[in-house]
């Protein structure tokens, strides 16, 4: 059974025209229906706006027929439906973390902007995470604690999701160490896979377990679940030292040079700087704003070794993969098996 996405209790669904199109299909109203589990038609596909009662509260969804991915004609409704379908596996990876909103209100080919502060007005049921920055400015980030919050954020045009690495209980001490593997000009994706295996092997030599996912964009993310304790700057220092050491061992494959002008071609950047405080990466199961609606997807090390393609994992097939395999990143959330990074600092 798929996750708990339900139609609102008997209540009409109104259609509201938006500025993005003057030639919309005829307006419609969703038929009243008792609550039922989600499936392909759980979010109406013949209206512009609708109200859904889901776990966490009632959420108003807008501009459902707006095309977000022109090449595949994927609409905003389909993006919302995808997140509803995978929410059972996704939500545990987002809970208790501040969310940076990267908004594409008119789809992937139009302008986007970053937004940290929770917009007002916002639903009373939405939890926020107050974080004081160096300037003394306090920012209230939204938190994705339930399905209602997830759909609310995606409805703002957040195609991919960018949570903090630390939890709101202690924003200075992250739960993860990670490496963003990004090809430089001239490097093909098979070199990214080779680099991922090199990172995995080097970590294993240190008796550190790691987990991989596609970025859905160009590379691979390698995450290490750690015991919360070291501050973010100490995690960053370890990541930097490790990155330069693995570059020295694989100079024709890997670079850790952060300055673009000095970064060699045909290498794979092991980006340690994403471990800095206040940085984020697209979360697991995030749809990326790319033409094929690729998804940042957990993969086994056996799959990495066999070879894979970024386009193998998309909005339209990842829910089926999850139903079949479950969450390959479930160990990343476990309380046990986490690396005590303090022993390496």
Secondary structure, 3 states (H helix, E strand, C coil): CCCCCCCCCCCCCCCCCCCCCCCCCCCCCCCCCCCCCCCCCCCCCCCCCEEEEECCEEEEECCCCCEEECCCCEEHHHHHHHHHHHHHHHHHHHCCCEEEEEECCCCCCCCCEEECCCCCCCCCCCCEEEEECCCCCEEEEEECCCHHHHHHHHHCCECCCEECCECCCCCCCECEEEEEEEECCCCCHHHHHHHHHHHHHHHHHCCCCCEEEECCCCCEEEEEEECCCCCHHHHHHHHHHHHHHHHHHCCCCEECCCCHHHCCCCCEEEECHHHCCCCCCCCCCCECCCCCCEECCEECHHHHHHCCCHHHCECCCHHHHHHHHCCCCHHHHCCCCCECHHHHC
